[in-house]
């Protein structure tokens, strides 16, 4: 149920589809995996920038992080299609999707630099750091949406209890 004046993230039907699709579980697994890969990679990139050592390890970690990002983006688009009926830019996740394209663009720019030998290793690592900064912002956007969805579910449960308890 939706209280007047409060816009919920999901309609009851969208919530049902979200809870029924296997892609919700896939996203729920990939998101923390991606974050863990990010943390390891960030440490390796910073180590390289500070010491000049570990370029190969940092590079491999960035490529892995980017592949995990591509995977979560593709499966996220499938999830969005199943829940909202469109692969991207559903109103509930419009700005997260827009910002995700910046994240993808910077990760892809890093890969282009790497594979075509553009820029110095330091330049490549700095692009990776820019990509990682946008990833952190995008992850925060999605965490806020997850919190909003949980708030909506608490409100719906409270409304259901209020409605059932108001009968005499």
Number of C-alpha atoms within 10 A of each C-alpha: 14 15 11 6 6 9 10 18 19 19 13 14 11 16 15 12 17 19 13 13 13 13 19 20 13 14 17 12 12 19 16 11 15 18 17 13 18 22 15 14 24 20 13 22 27 16 15 20 17 9 10 12 13 14 18 12 13 23 22 13 21 27 18 16 24 25 15 19 23 15 15 21 19 13 18 20 19 18 25 22 15 19 23 22 12 14 16 19 16 17 12 14 16 12 14 20 21 13 16 20 15 15 23 18 13 22 27 19 17 27 20 13 18 17 9 9 11 14 13 11 17 14 13 20 24 16 20 26 20 15 22 22 14 20 22 14 15 21 16 13 17 16 12 12 16 13 11 15 16 13 14 20 19 12 17 17 13 13 15 13 11 11 10 10 9 8 6 4
